[in-house]
Amino acid sequence: MKNKEYTELLELLNYLPEKKYKKIPKEIIEYFNTNKYKTYNFAIDPNKELQDQAIMRKTYVLYLRLYLDYIATASEKNKIEDILKLNDKRKKITE
């Protein structure tokens, strides 16, 4: 099954600095390339903030997972995990 999220993710990864991009294993990039939805046209507008882009939620989740697994420093991981825990608590309160 081809995934639009993979198409968006690959476009998003193109904006990473090369040093960070190279931390992601080639096999993973190849997997996303093989399974992306090739006729889905998606482009990042560099004039808009990331949160203002029309990006699917699943794409953000995939990006965050890749960032945590391969790119983030220990302190970045701790900060991100703290934010995720806080968001989870907020979600439980509103349910």
Secondary structure, 3 states (H helix, E strand, C coil): CCEHHHHHHHHHHCCCCHHHHCCCCHHHHHHHHHHECCCCCCCCCCCCCHHHCCCCHHHHHHHHHHHHHHHCCHHHHHHHHHHHHHHHHHHHHHC
